Amino acid sequence: MLRRIAVIIILGLIAYGSMLPAPFKTMDDQLSIVENPTIKSTANISEIFHQGYFHDQYYYRPLVNLSFMGEYQVFGFKSFFYNLDNLILHIVNALLVFLLVSRLTNNEGIGFWTGILFVIHPVQWEAVCNIPGRAILMSAFFVLSSFILFLEFYKDRRWYFLPIIVITFFAGLLCKESTGILPLVLVTYLSLDRSISWQDKFKYFWPFIIGIAGYFFLRHHLGITKVFHADDPRALMLGFVTFLRSVITDLRLFVLPLDLHFDRCRPIFISFTYPPAILAMVFWTMAAVLLFCWRRKISPFVFFLMGWFALELLPVSQLITGIGVGAGRVSTAEHFLYVACIPVLTGMVMFFRWLSEKGFVKLPLLKCIAGGFLAFLLLTAIEQSIYASSEFSMLQRSLFFEPNNPRIQGAMGLLSVYRNDIPDAEIHFRAAVKAEPLNPTYHISLGTALCQQGKWMEGLAQLVVFDAGKDKALVQGQEKLTMSHIQEELSQGKKFDARGWLTIGIYYAQTGQIQPAIDAFLRSVTLNPRQSDAWLNLGSLYEAEQDWPAAKRAYQKLLAIQDLTVFQRELGTRHLIGIEKR
């Protein structure tokens, strides 16, 4: 036993030790740690338990923030120790997997090889090598601990285990919401035991009922109750079918993890008749039919492993809540597989064992295949941990596989800003805006980068396009500076096109300068009578000034344009009818 434990520890250090020197990254690391004022004083412990994980009303993970607070108090901002704690947690989880699978299968050998696969498999890299993956690692620790404690209780009915399970399960919920799936996994496991009635089995679940009830009460009391959800049933089901397609990729990654990358996502299918959507539905329909036909040949324990895998992915299936990385995309991140991989890896070990027992493959050849597979996984994990030690390399690899991922393009833009390579930042921010045009953050970033290069009009056009929200003060300062440069260029005789005057008009309108805004919009439509946005804004401003004849003329000019958007035509028509009724 001790020798096997030592092997798992050593292999874990070899697989992921390369990521230990990695610095903090620009994405979640900044918000969770570097720019998180809450963790910088132990006086804020109470505040940690009264706020959302990202200071929002969606996620509640106070124990994760508490771990960051502890590290900051001891190590400050030395990222090495934050990475080290992630690696230690991962290795401890691998040892718990060893113990758990040994208990589930009554076979220490299966548990040992599953623990090895778990600790070295490269699909774990995203959770281990990125510090905010701490939420997944801590949640897994408490889930595995609760599972093992429940098995110990169920074996001999030692009731003193149940209060401990309440604590470990509730602690897991305070690390990550997906911990709540554990009771369903245990129900699936107990279905294997037909010697006891379900009425008696459900008596053993009061720790989980207490934990979930207390968790929901706490979140409701704190007002952290928001969830992302689809707008309508059709969008919900399209998101689910997209998820089903991503699971096919997940299954392939367990065997051939050749394209691992950060923040994996997938565009939501546009319709159910879209060929990839049809193929995904056909694949899973055929899988369900085959399972039904072979149901008598497949052991109940293997069905339990399948159910466990499916349940672990339920929180990210888009059915409970939307998990996305931007408009029109669902997140299929590899860290979702951290706990979900346990039943899959267990099944893989059992499959190799079955091949050995049945003699379908000669033992020397089978050992060579297994050894080569383990070596391949270990080398790939080392490669991924090396990528993760450099944020630039990690994001560059992601863009190679997913150039239209807006979060990655935005992060690369920020990295370019930090390197003072503003032209490169502009390229990445443009790509982010193109991928997610309704995200104001990317427009603000692009506008700022353009202004830094003296492209004042282009920059202002990006800054005024959306409400800046929490960045309003910063954006207003940049807009004011930009307008001073534009006015200087006007004084020097520079001429702007219709689009430029439209941008100037929007700025004046947003800052309450009505007459300058009207003048700018009039210049825009003089240069281009088909500038629909300018006519729409003119009509709105004239209405605000109660100049009804001028407003009517503006809306009539607008509606005379042939290629209006549906929104512009409906809005213009509604306003024109309202004026005519006066």
HELIX and SHEET records of a PDB file:
HELIX    1   1 LEU A    2  TYR A   16  1                                  15    
HELIX    2   2 GLY A   17  MET A   19  5                                   3    
HELIX    3   3 ASP A   28  ASP A   29  1                                   2    
HELIX    4   4 GLN A   30  VAL A   34  3                                   5    
HELIX    5   5 PRO A   37  LYS A   40  5                                   4    
HELIX    6   6 THR A   42  ASN A   44  5                                   3    
HELIX    7   7 ILE A   45  ILE A   48  1                                   4    
HELIX    8   8 PRO A   62  PHE A   75  1                                  14    
HELIX    9   9 SER A   79  THR A  105  1                                  27    
HELIX   10  10 GLU A  108  ILE A  120  1                                  13    
HELIX   11  11 PRO A  122  GLN A  124  5                                   3    
HELIX   12  12 TRP A  125  CYS A  129  1                                   5    
HELIX   13  13 ILE A  131  GLY A  133  5                                   3    
HELIX   14  14 ARG A  134  ASP A  156  1                                  23    
HELIX   15  15 PHE A  161  LEU A  173  1                                  13    
HELIX   16  16 GLU A  177  ILE A  181  5                                   5    
HELIX   17  17 LEU A  182  LEU A  190  1                                   9    
HELIX   18  18 TRP A  198  LYS A  201  1                                   4    
HELIX   19  19 PHE A  202  PHE A  205  5                                   4    
HELIX   20  20 TRP A  206  LEU A  222  1                                  17    
HELIX   21  21 PRO A  233  VAL A  255  1                                  23    
HELIX   22  22 PRO A  275  CYS A  293  1                                  19    
HELIX   23  23 PRO A  300  LEU A  313  1                                  14    
HELIX   24  24 LEU A  314  VAL A  316  5                                   3    
HELIX   25  25 GLU A  334  PHE A  336  5                                   3    
HELIX   26  26 LEU A  337  LYS A  358  1                                  22    
HELIX   27  27 LEU A  363  ALA A  388  1                                  26    
HELIX   28  28 GLU A  391  PHE A  401  1                                  11    
HELIX   29  29 PRO A  406  TYR A  418  1                                  13    
HELIX   30  30 ILE A  422  ALA A  435  1                                  14    
HELIX   31  31 PRO A  440  GLN A  452  1                                  13    
HELIX   32  32 TRP A  456  LEU A  463  1                                   8    
HELIX   33  33 GLY A  469  ASP A  471  5                                   3    
HELIX   34  34 LYS A  472  SER A  491  1                                  20    
HELIX   35  35 ALA A  498  GLN A  510  1                                  13    
HELIX   36  36 ILE A  514  LEU A  527  1                                  14    
HELIX   37  37 SER A  532  ALA A  544  1                                  13    
HELIX   38  38 TRP A  548  LEU A  559  1                                  12    
HELIX   39  39 VAL A  566  GLU A  580  1                                  15    
SHEET    1   A 3 CYS A 265  PRO A 267  0                                        
SHEET    2   A 3 ARG A 329  SER A 331 -1                                        
SHEET    3   A 3 GLY A 324  GLY A 326 -1                                        
END                                                                             
